[in-house]
Amino acid sequence: MRCGLLSIDSTMRSNATVGPPLECLFYRNDSLDGFQHYIKLEENHPYLTRIRQTWDESIRSAFQQLPSLTEVFEAD
């Protein structure tokens, strides 16, 4: 579910026609007899804010750790 929330968050940032609230139903494996949990996440929901901030910080950190292009230019 976290991956799905990150994906829809990216979509919301790039497409103004997509936005909150996000409504999620959770089912047990192999069962559609009724959902186990339901959540409705508004734009400022603490979990959505936290997952967005954590993802942003992590992606920036990963970018900073990428090898520099200097190596490529020095090889020429």
PDB file of N, CA, C and O in Angstrom, chain B, residues numbered from 101:
ATOM      1  N   MET B 101       0.828  -1.188   0.000  1.00  0.00           N
ATOM      2  CA  MET B 101       0.000   0.000   0.000  1.00  0.00           C
ATOM      3  C   MET B 101       0.872   1.252   0.000  1.00  0.00           C
ATOM      4  O   MET B 101       0.518   2.255  -0.620  1.00  0.00           O
ATOM      5  N   ARG B 102       2.009   1.199   0.691  1.00  0.00           N
ATOM      6  CA  ARG B 102       2.874   2.380   0.731  1.00  0.00           C
ATOM      7  C   ARG B 102       3.347   2.755  -0.668  1.00  0.00           C
ATOM      8  O   ARG B 102       3.403   3.932  -1.022  1.00  0.00           O
ATOM      9  N   CYS B 103       3.685   1.741  -1.455  1.00  0.00           N
ATOM     10  CA  CYS B 103       4.131   2.001  -2.824  1.00  0.00           C
ATOM     11  C   CYS B 103       3.016   2.661  -3.630  1.00  0.00           C
ATOM     12  O   CYS B 103       3.266   3.589  -4.400  1.00  0.00           O
ATOM     13  N   GLY B 104       1.805   2.188  -3.454  1.00  0.00           N
ATOM     14  CA  GLY B 104       0.657   2.784  -4.140  1.00  0.00           C
ATOM     15  C   GLY B 104       0.428   4.225  -3.726  1.00  0.00           C
ATOM     16  O   GLY B 104       0.121   5.074  -4.562  1.00  0.00           O
ATOM     17  N   LEU B 105       0.577   4.506  -2.428  1.00  0.00           N
ATOM     18  CA  LEU B 105       0.403   5.882  -1.947  1.00  0.00           C
ATOM     19  C   LEU B 105       1.484   6.802  -2.502  1.00  0.00           C
ATOM     20  O   LEU B 105       1.204   7.951  -2.844  1.00  0.00           O
ATOM     21  N   LEU B 106       2.719   6.306  -2.593  1.00  0.00           N
ATOM     22  CA  LEU B 106       3.785   7.116  -3.191  1.00  0.00           C
ATOM     23  C   LEU B 106       3.497   7.393  -4.659  1.00  0.00           C
ATOM     24  O   LEU B 106       3.716   8.501  -5.148  1.00  0.00           O
ATOM     25  N   SER B 107       3.008   6.382  -5.349  1.00  0.00           N
ATOM     26  CA  SER B 107       2.692   6.540  -6.760  1.00  0.00           C
ATOM     27  C   SER B 107       1.584   7.568  -6.979  1.00  0.00           C
ATOM     28  O   SER B 107       1.703   8.434  -7.846  1.00  0.00           O
ATOM     29  N   ILE B 108       0.517   7.477  -6.202  1.00  0.00           N
ATOM     30  CA  ILE B 108      -0.583   8.434  -6.373  1.00  0.00           C
ATOM     31  C   ILE B 108      -0.148   9.827  -5.941  1.00  0.00           C
ATOM     32  O   ILE B 108      -0.615  10.818  -6.502  1.00  0.00           O
ATOM     33  N   ASP B 109       0.745   9.921  -4.946  1.00  0.00           N
ATOM     34  CA  ASP B 109       1.256  11.223  -4.530  1.00  0.00           C
ATOM     35  C   ASP B 109       2.042  11.870  -5.666  1.00  0.00           C
ATOM     36  O   ASP B 109       1.901  13.067  -5.915  1.00  0.00           O
ATOM     37  N   SER B 110       2.862  11.091  -6.350  1.00  0.00           N
ATOM     38  CA  SER B 110       3.599  11.618  -7.502  1.00  0.00           C
ATOM     39  C   SER B 110       2.640  12.069  -8.594  1.00  0.00           C
ATOM     40  O   SER B 110       2.857  13.098  -9.233  1.00  0.00           O
ATOM     41  N   THR B 111       1.587  11.302  -8.803  1.00  0.00           N
ATOM     42  CA  THR B 111       0.584  11.670  -9.798  1.00  0.00           C
ATOM     43  C   THR B 111      -0.107  12.969  -9.406  1.00  0.00           C
ATOM     44  O   THR B 111      -0.349  13.821 -10.261  1.00  0.00           O
ATOM     45  N   MET B 112      -0.429  13.131  -8.121  1.00  0.00           N
ATOM     46  CA  MET B 112      -1.085  14.364  -7.664  1.00  0.00           C
ATOM     47  C   MET B 112      -0.196  15.582  -7.896  1.00  0.00           C
ATOM     48  O   MET B 112      -0.691  16.664  -8.211  1.00  0.00           O
ATOM     49  N   ARG B 113       1.109  15.408  -7.741  1.00  0.00           N
ATOM     50  CA  ARG B 113       2.035  16.530  -7.926  1.00  0.00           C
ATOM     51  C   ARG B 113       2.156  16.940  -9.394  1.00  0.00           C
ATOM     52  O   ARG B 113       2.388  18.108  -9.706  1.00  0.00           O
ATOM     53  N   SER B 114       1.997  15.966 -10.288  1.00  0.00           N
ATOM     54  CA  SER B 114       2.205  16.262 -11.702  1.00  0.00           C
ATOM     55  C   SER B 114       0.913  16.450 -12.494  1.00  0.00           C
ATOM     56  O   SER B 114       0.961  16.854 -13.656  1.00  0.00           O
ATOM     57  N   ASN B 115      -0.225  16.170 -11.895  1.00  0.00           N
ATOM     58  CA  ASN B 115      -1.490  16.257 -12.612  1.00  0.00           C
ATOM     59  C   ASN B 115      -2.524  16.935 -11.711  1.00  0.00           C
ATOM     60  O   ASN B 115      -2.986  16.350 -10.731  1.00  0.00           O
ATOM     61  N   ALA B 116      -2.871  18.150 -12.047  1.00  0.00           N
ATOM     62  CA  ALA B 116      -3.770  18.948 -11.203  1.00  0.00           C
ATOM     63  C   ALA B 116      -5.179  18.363 -11.096  1.00  0.00           C
ATOM     64  O   ALA B 116      -5.938  18.750 -10.208  1.00  0.00           O
ATOM     65  N   THR B 117      -5.538  17.440 -11.987  1.00  0.00           N
ATOM     66  CA  THR B 117      -6.883  16.861 -11.925  1.00  0.00           C
ATOM     67  C   THR B 117      -6.973  15.689 -10.949  1.00  0.00           C
ATOM     68  O   THR B 117      -8.058  15.157 -10.714  1.00  0.00           O
ATOM     69  N   VAL B 118      -5.840  15.289 -10.384  1.00  0.00           N
ATOM     70  CA  VAL B 118      -5.808  14.192  -9.413  1.00  0.00           C
ATOM     71  C   VAL B 118      -5.491  14.781  -8.048  1.00  0.00           C
ATOM     72  O   VAL B 118      -4.527  15.532  -7.901  1.00  0.00           O
ATOM     73  N   GLY B 119      -6.301  14.442  -7.047  1.00  0.00           N
ATOM     74  CA  GLY B 119      -6.033  14.988  -5.725  1.00  0.00           C
ATOM     75  C   GLY B 119      -6.811  14.292  -4.636  1.00  0.00           C
ATOM     76  O   GLY B 119      -7.627  13.407  -4.893  1.00  0.00           O
ATOM     77  N   PRO B 120      -6.541  14.706  -3.421  1.00  0.00           N
ATOM     78  CA  PRO B 120      -7.215  14.112  -2.275  1.00  0.00           C
ATOM     79  C   PRO B 120      -8.693  14.467  -2.258  1.00  0.00           C
ATOM     80  O   PRO B 120      -9.123  15.392  -2.948  1.00  0.00           O
ATOM     81  N   PRO B 121      -9.446  13.752  -1.491  1.00  0.00           N
ATOM     82  CA  PRO B 121      -9.001  12.731  -0.542  1.00  0.00           C
ATOM     83  C   PRO B 121      -8.665  11.415  -1.235  1.00  0.00           C
ATOM     84  O   PRO B 121      -9.210  11.092  -2.290  1.00  0.00           O
ATOM     85  N   LEU B 122      -7.756  10.667  -0.618  1.00  0.00           N
ATOM     86  CA  LEU B 122      -7.428   9.323  -1.072  1.00  0.00           C
ATOM     87  C   LEU B 122      -8.192   8.351  -0.188  1.00  0.00           C
ATOM     88  O   LEU B 122      -8.076   8.391   1.037  1.00  0.00           O
ATOM     89  N   GLU B 123      -8.961   7.488  -0.803  1.00  0.00           N
ATOM     90  CA  GLU B 123      -9.723   6.503  -0.044  1.00  0.00           C
ATOM     91  C   GLU B 123      -9.155   5.119  -0.327  1.00  0.00           C
ATOM     92  O   GLU B 123      -8.998   4.729  -1.484  1.00  0.00           O
ATOM     93  N   CYS B 124      -8.850   4.381   0.732  1.00  0.00           N
ATOM     94  CA  CYS B 124      -8.229   3.064   0.602  1.00  0.00           C
ATOM     95  C   CYS B 124      -9.021   2.024   1.384  1.00  0.00           C
ATOM     96  O   CYS B 124      -9.411   2.249   2.530  1.00  0.00           O
ATOM     97  N   LEU B 125      -9.249   0.886   0.744  1.00  0.00           N
ATOM     98  CA  LEU B 125      -9.873  -0.266   1.399  1.00  0.00           C
ATOM     99  C   LEU B 125      -8.841  -1.381   1.472  1.00  0.00           C
ATOM    100  O   LEU B 125      -8.119  -1.632   0.507  1.00  0.00           O
ATOM    101  N   PHE B 126      -8.774  -2.038   2.598  1.00  0.00           N
ATOM    102  CA  PHE B 126      -7.843  -3.138   2.794  1.00  0.00           C
ATOM    103  C   PHE B 126      -8.636  -4.428   2.977  1.00  0.00           C
ATOM    104  O   PHE B 126      -9.513  -4.523   3.835  1.00  0.00           O
ATOM    105  N   TYR B 127      -8.307  -5.411   2.155  1.00  0.00           N
ATOM    106  CA  TYR B 127      -8.950  -6.722   2.221  1.00  0.00           C
ATOM    107  C   TYR B 127      -7.931  -7.759   2.685  1.00  0.00           C
ATOM    108  O   TYR B 127      -6.730  -7.608   2.461  1.00  0.00           O
ATOM    109  N   ARG B 128      -8.419  -8.803   3.327  1.00  0.00           N
ATOM    110  CA  ARG B 128      -7.560  -9.947   3.634  1.00  0.00           C
ATOM    111  C   ARG B 128      -7.287 -10.698   2.333  1.00  0.00           C
ATOM    112  O   ARG B 128      -8.101 -10.671   1.411  1.00  0.00           O
ATOM    113  N   ASN B 129      -6.144 -11.364   2.266  1.00  0.00           N
ATOM    114  CA  ASN B 129      -5.816 -12.172   1.088  1.00  0.00           C
ATOM    115  C   ASN B 129      -6.930 -13.168   0.787  1.00  0.00           C
ATOM    116  O   ASN B 129      -7.487 -13.790   1.691  1.00  0.00           O
ATOM    117  N   ASP B 130      -7.243 -13.307  -0.499  1.00  0.00           N
ATOM    118  CA  ASP B 130      -8.221 -14.292  -0.975  1.00  0.00           C
ATOM    119  C   ASP B 130      -9.610 -14.115  -0.376  1.00  0.00           C
ATOM    120  O   ASP B 130     -10.349 -15.087  -0.227  1.00  0.00           O
ATOM    121  N   SER B 131      -9.967 -12.892  -0.035  1.00  0.00           N
ATOM    122  CA  SER B 131     -11.284 -12.657   0.549  1.00  0.00           C
ATOM    123  C   SER B 131     -11.831 -11.320   0.082  1.00  0.00           C
ATOM    124  O   SER B 131     -11.197 -10.277   0.244  1.00  0.00           O
ATOM    125  N   LEU B 132     -13.011 -11.372  -0.496  1.00  0.00           N
ATOM    126  CA  LEU B 132     -13.706 -10.137  -0.852  1.00  0.00           C
ATOM    127  C   LEU B 132     -15.031 -10.055  -0.101  1.00  0.00           C
ATOM    128  O   LEU B 132     -15.955  -9.359  -0.523  1.00  0.00           O
ATOM    129  N   ASP B 133     -15.112 -10.768   1.010  1.00  0.00           N
ATOM    130  CA  ASP B 133     -16.343 -10.816   1.798  1.00  0.00           C
ATOM    131  C   ASP B 133     -16.605  -9.541   2.582  1.00  0.00           C
ATOM    132  O   ASP B 133     -17.688  -9.371   3.141  1.00  0.00           O
ATOM    133  N   GLY B 134     -15.684  -8.696   2.627  1.00  0.00           N
ATOM    134  CA  GLY B 134     -15.815  -7.452   3.372  1.00  0.00           C
ATOM    135  C   GLY B 134     -14.427  -6.927   3.666  1.00  0.00           C
ATOM    136  O   GLY B 134     -13.484  -7.693   3.861  1.00  0.00           O
ATOM    137  N   PHE B 135     -14.317  -5.644   3.695  1.00  0.00           N
ATOM    138  CA  PHE B 135     -12.991  -5.085   3.906  1.00  0.00           C
ATOM    139  C   PHE B 135     -12.643  -5.074   5.386  1.00  0.00           C
ATOM    140  O   PHE B 135     -13.511  -5.012   6.256  1.00  0.00           O
ATOM    141  N   GLN B 136     -11.340  -5.137   5.640  1.00  0.00           N
ATOM    142  CA  GLN B 136     -10.855  -5.165   7.014  1.00  0.00           C
ATOM    143  C   GLN B 136     -10.652  -3.749   7.549  1.00  0.00           C
ATOM    144  O   GLN B 136     -10.976  -3.459   8.701  1.00  0.00           O
ATOM    145  N   HIS B 137     -10.117  -2.876   6.708  1.00  0.00           N
ATOM    146  CA  HIS B 137      -9.847  -1.497   7.137  1.00  0.00           C
ATOM    147  C   HIS B 137     -10.194  -0.530   6.009  1.00  0.00           C
ATOM    148  O   HIS B 137     -10.095  -0.870   4.830  1.00  0.00           O
ATOM    149  N   TYR B 138     -10.591   0.643   6.377  1.00  0.00           N
ATOM    150  CA  TYR B 138     -10.878   1.732   5.438  1.00  0.00           C
ATOM    151  C   TYR B 138     -10.201   2.985   5.985  1.00  0.00           C
ATOM    152  O   TYR B 138     -10.311   3.292   7.172  1.00  0.00           O
ATOM    153  N   ILE B 139      -9.505   3.700   5.117  1.00  0.00           N
ATOM    154  CA  ILE B 139      -8.934   4.985   5.517  1.00  0.00           C
ATOM    155  C   ILE B 139      -9.233   6.021   4.447  1.00  0.00           C
ATOM    156  O   ILE B 139      -9.326   5.707   3.260  1.00  0.00           O
ATOM    157  N   LYS B 140      -9.378   7.242   4.885  1.00  0.00           N
ATOM    158  CA  LYS B 140      -9.580   8.375   3.987  1.00  0.00           C
ATOM    159  C   LYS B 140      -8.519   9.406   4.353  1.00  0.00           C
ATOM    160  O   LYS B 140      -8.518   9.956   5.454  1.00  0.00           O
ATOM    161  N   LEU B 141      -7.621   9.654   3.411  1.00  0.00           N
ATOM    162  CA  LEU B 141      -6.503  10.557   3.655  1.00  0.00           C
ATOM    163  C   LEU B 141      -6.745  11.890   2.954  1.00  0.00           C
ATOM    164  O   LEU B 141      -6.772  11.963   1.725  1.00  0.00           O
ATOM    165  N   GLU B 142      -6.916  12.921   3.737  1.00  0.00           N
ATOM    166  CA  GLU B 142      -7.031  14.274   3.195  1.00  0.00           C
ATOM    167  C   GLU B 142      -5.628  14.805   2.898  1.00  0.00           C
ATOM    168  O   GLU B 142      -4.639  14.196   3.305  1.00  0.00           O
ATOM    169  N   GLU B 143      -5.536  15.916   2.203  1.00  0.00           N
ATOM    170  CA  GLU B 143      -4.253  16.510   1.810  1.00  0.00           C
ATOM    171  C   GLU B 143      -3.293  16.661   2.989  1.00  0.00           C
ATOM    172  O   GLU B 143      -2.097  16.402   2.852  1.00  0.00           O
ATOM    173  N   ASN B 144      -3.804  17.072   4.129  1.00  0.00           N
ATOM    174  CA  ASN B 144      -2.937  17.348   5.278  1.00  0.00           C
ATOM    175  C   ASN B 144      -2.949  16.228   6.319  1.00  0.00           C
ATOM    176  O   ASN B 144      -2.581  16.458   7.471  1.00  0.00           O
ATOM    177  N   HIS B 145      -3.365  15.025   5.935  1.00  0.00           N
ATOM    178  CA  HIS B 145      -3.372  13.897   6.876  1.00  0.00           C
ATOM    179  C   HIS B 145      -1.930  13.627   7.331  1.00  0.00           C
ATOM    180  O   HIS B 145      -1.023  13.588   6.500  1.00  0.00           O
ATOM    181  N   PRO B 146      -1.710  13.442   8.633  1.00  0.00           N
ATOM    182  CA  PRO B 146      -0.348  13.258   9.147  1.00  0.00           C
ATOM    183  C   PRO B 146       0.425  12.111   8.480  1.00  0.00           C
ATOM    184  O   PRO B 146       1.624  12.244   8.235  1.00  0.00           O
ATOM    185  N   TYR B 147      -0.241  10.994   8.187  1.00  0.00           N
ATOM    186  CA  TYR B 147       0.475   9.881   7.551  1.00  0.00           C
ATOM    187  C   TYR B 147       0.907  10.244   6.135  1.00  0.00           C
ATOM    188  O   TYR B 147       2.036   9.956   5.739  1.00  0.00           O
ATOM    189  N   LEU B 148       0.033  10.864   5.383  1.00  0.00           N
ATOM    190  CA  LEU B 148       0.365  11.260   4.018  1.00  0.00           C
ATOM    191  C   LEU B 148       1.496  12.284   4.025  1.00  0.00           C
ATOM    192  O   LEU B 148       2.398  12.219   3.190  1.00  0.00           O
ATOM    193  N   THR B 149       1.452  13.218   4.953  1.00  0.00           N
ATOM    194  CA  THR B 149       2.521  14.212   5.084  1.00  0.00           C
ATOM    195  C   THR B 149       3.844  13.531   5.417  1.00  0.00           C
ATOM    196  O   THR B 149       4.880  13.852   4.834  1.00  0.00           O
ATOM    197  N   ARG B 150       3.802  12.594   6.352  1.00  0.00           N
ATOM    198  CA  ARG B 150       5.027  11.916   6.779  1.00  0.00           C
ATOM    199  C   ARG B 150       5.624  11.049   5.675  1.00  0.00           C
ATOM    200  O   ARG B 150       6.839  11.053   5.476  1.00  0.00           O
ATOM    201  N   ILE B 151       4.789  10.313   4.959  1.00  0.00           N
ATOM    202  CA  ILE B 151       5.307   9.457   3.894  1.00  0.00           C
ATOM    203  C   ILE B 151       5.888  10.317   2.761  1.00  0.00           C
ATOM    204  O   ILE B 151       6.899   9.955   2.159  1.00  0.00           O
ATOM    205  N   ARG B 152       5.249  11.444   2.479  1.00  0.00           N
ATOM    206  CA  ARG B 152       5.736  12.362   1.444  1.00  0.00           C
ATOM    207  C   ARG B 152       7.086  12.959   1.849  1.00  0.00           C
ATOM    208  O   ARG B 152       8.012  12.988   1.038  1.00  0.00           O
ATOM    209  N   GLN B 153       7.209  13.430   3.078  1.00  0.00           N
ATOM    210  CA  GLN B 153       8.464  14.026   3.550  1.00  0.00           C
ATOM    211  C   GLN B 153       9.591  12.996   3.580  1.00  0.00           C
ATOM    212  O   GLN B 153      10.716  13.287   3.173  1.00  0.00           O
ATOM    213  N   THR B 154       9.288  11.802   4.061  1.00  0.00           N
ATOM    214  CA  THR B 154      10.307  10.753   4.125  1.00  0.00           C
ATOM    215  C   THR B 154      10.793  10.382   2.730  1.00  0.00           C
ATOM    216  O   THR B 154      11.993  10.210   2.517  1.00  0.00           O
ATOM    217  N   TRP B 155       9.877  10.258   1.788  1.00  0.00           N
ATOM    218  CA  TRP B 155      10.248   9.930   0.411  1.00  0.00           C
ATOM    219  C   TRP B 155      11.101  11.048  -0.187  1.00  0.00           C
ATOM    220  O   TRP B 155      12.129  10.772  -0.804  1.00  0.00           O
ATOM    221  N   ASP B 156      10.692  12.292  -0.013  1.00  0.00           N
ATOM    222  CA  ASP B 156      11.456  13.419  -0.549  1.00  0.00           C
ATOM    223  C   ASP B 156      12.878  13.443   0.002  1.00  0.00           C
ATOM    224  O   ASP B 156      13.837  13.617  -0.750  1.00  0.00           O
ATOM    225  N   GLU B 157      13.011  13.268   1.316  1.00  0.00           N
ATOM    226  CA  GLU B 157      14.337  13.272   1.942  1.00  0.00           C
ATOM    227  C   GLU B 157      15.185  12.106   1.440  1.00  0.00           C
ATOM    228  O   GLU B 157      16.375  12.269   1.174  1.00  0.00           O
ATOM    229  N   SER B 158      14.581  10.949   1.312  1.00  0.00           N
ATOM    230  CA  SER B 158      15.315   9.757   0.879  1.00  0.00           C
ATOM    231  C   SER B 158      15.761   9.861  -0.571  1.00  0.00           C
ATOM    232  O   SER B 158      16.876   9.459  -0.903  1.00  0.00           O
ATOM    233  N   ILE B 159      14.915  10.391  -1.431  1.00  0.00           N
ATOM    234  CA  ILE B 159      15.280  10.506  -2.844  1.00  0.00           C
ATOM    235  C   ILE B 159      16.381  11.551  -3.031  1.00  0.00           C
ATOM    236  O   ILE B 159      17.262  11.381  -3.874  1.00  0.00           O
ATOM    237  N   ARG B 160      16.332  12.633  -2.246  1.00  0.00           N
ATOM    238  CA  ARG B 160      17.409  13.634  -2.298  1.00  0.00           C
ATOM    239  C   ARG B 160      18.727  13.036  -1.823  1.00  0.00           C
ATOM    240  O   ARG B 160      19.775  13.273  -2.425  1.00  0.00           O
ATOM    241  N   SER B 161      18.676  12.269  -0.753  1.00  0.00           N
ATOM    242  CA  SER B 161      19.876  11.623  -0.223  1.00  0.00           C
ATOM    243  C   SER B 161      20.462  10.649  -1.245  1.00  0.00           C
ATOM    244  O   SER B 161      21.675  10.625  -1.452  1.00  0.00           O
ATOM    245  N   ALA B 162      19.619   9.856  -1.874  1.00  0.00           N
ATOM    246  CA  ALA B 162      20.083   8.910  -2.892  1.00  0.00           C
ATOM    247  C   ALA B 162      20.719   9.654  -4.061  1.00  0.00           C
ATOM    248  O   ALA B 162      21.739   9.213  -4.591  1.00  0.00           O
ATOM    249  N   PHE B 163      20.132  10.770  -4.467  1.00  0.00           N
ATOM    250  CA  PHE B 163      20.683  11.560  -5.566  1.00  0.00           C
ATOM    251  C   PHE B 163      22.071  12.083  -5.211  1.00  0.00           C
ATOM    252  O   PHE B 163      22.984  12.052  -6.037  1.00  0.00           O
ATOM    253  N   GLN B 164      22.225  12.564  -3.975  1.00  0.00           N
ATOM    254  CA  GLN B 164      23.515  13.100  -3.536  1.00  0.00           C
ATOM    255  C   GLN B 164      24.598  12.020  -3.509  1.00  0.00           C
ATOM    256  O   GLN B 164      25.783  12.336  -3.618  1.00  0.00           O
ATOM    257  N   GLN B 165      24.215  10.772  -3.367  1.00  0.00           N
ATOM    258  CA  GLN B 165      25.177   9.675  -3.293  1.00  0.00           C
ATOM    259  C   GLN B 165      25.559   9.111  -4.661  1.00  0.00           C
ATOM    260  O   GLN B 165      26.443   8.259  -4.747  1.00  0.00           O
ATOM    261  N   LEU B 166      24.915   9.567  -5.719  1.00  0.00           N
ATOM    262  CA  LEU B 166      25.259   9.092  -7.056  1.00  0.00           C
ATOM    263  C   LEU B 166      26.676   9.536  -7.413  1.00  0.00           C
ATOM    264  O   LEU B 166      27.108  10.614  -7.004  1.00  0.00           O
ATOM    265  N   PRO B 167      27.402   8.716  -8.172  1.00  0.00           N
ATOM    266  CA  PRO B 167      28.749   9.107  -8.584  1.00  0.00           C
ATOM    267  C   PRO B 167      28.719  10.398  -9.406  1.00  0.00           C
ATOM    268  O   PRO B 167      27.781  10.652 -10.160  1.00  0.00           O
ATOM    269  N   SER B 168      29.739  11.179  -9.243  1.00  0.00           N
ATOM    270  CA  SER B 168      29.850  12.443  -9.969  1.00  0.00           C
ATOM    271  C   SER B 168      30.176  12.189 -11.438  1.00  0.00           C
ATOM    272  O   SER B 168      30.800  11.185 -11.781  1.00  0.00           O
ATOM    273  N   LEU B 169      29.754  13.094 -12.287  1.00  0.00           N
ATOM    274  CA  LEU B 169      30.107  13.006 -13.709  1.00  0.00           C
ATOM    275  C   LEU B 169      31.561  13.383 -13.954  1.00  0.00           C
ATOM    276  O   LEU B 169      32.081  13.171 -15.049  1.00  0.00           O
ATOM    277  N   THR B 170      32.214  13.936 -12.953  1.00  0.00           N
ATOM    278  CA  THR B 170      33.612  14.326 -13.090  1.00  0.00           C
ATOM    279  C   THR B 170      34.452  13.150 -13.566  1.00  0.00           C
ATOM    280  O   THR B 170      35.350  13.324 -14.391  1.00  0.00           O
ATOM    281  N   GLU B 171      34.171  11.953 -13.057  1.00  0.00           N
ATOM    282  CA  GLU B 171      34.904  10.753 -13.467  1.00  0.00           C
ATOM    283  C   GLU B 171      34.824  10.539 -14.977  1.00  0.00           C
ATOM    284  O   GLU B 171      35.810  10.154 -15.605  1.00  0.00           O
ATOM    285  N   VAL B 172      33.677  10.785 -15.545  1.00  0.00           N
ATOM    286  CA  VAL B 172      33.473  10.578 -16.977  1.00  0.00           C
ATOM    287  C   VAL B 172      34.309  11.566 -17.775  1.00  0.00           C
ATOM    288  O   VAL B 172      34.954  11.191 -18.754  1.00  0.00           O
ATOM    289  N   PHE B 173      34.298  12.830 -17.356  1.00  0.00           N
ATOM    290  CA  PHE B 173      35.032  13.854 -18.089  1.00  0.00           C
ATOM    291  C   PHE B 173      36.539  13.691 -17.934  1.00  0.00           C
ATOM    292  O   PHE B 173      37.292  14.010 -18.854  1.00  0.00           O
ATOM    293  N   GLU B 174      36.985  13.202 -16.789  1.00  0.00           N
ATOM    294  CA  GLU B 174      38.417  13.007 -16.569  1.00  0.00           C
ATOM    295  C   GLU B 174      38.957  11.842 -17.380  1.00  0.00           C
ATOM    296  O   GLU B 174      40.157  11.790 -17.648  1.00  0.00           O
ATOM    297  N   ALA B 175      38.109  10.913 -17.774  1.00  0.00           N
ATOM    298  CA  ALA B 175      38.540   9.745 -18.540  1.00  0.00           C
ATOM    299  C   ALA B 175      38.864  10.099 -19.987  1.00  0.00           C
ATOM    300  O   ALA B 175      39.559   9.345 -20.668  1.00  0.00           O
ATOM    301  N   ASP B 176      38.371  11.233 -20.460  1.00  0.00           N
ATOM    302  CA  ASP B 176      38.613  11.626 -21.870  1.00  0.00           C
ATOM    303  C   ASP B 176      39.996  12.134 -22.101  1.00  0.00           C
ATOM    304  O   ASP B 176      40.340  12.498 -23.226  1.00  0.00           O
TER     305      ASP B 176
END
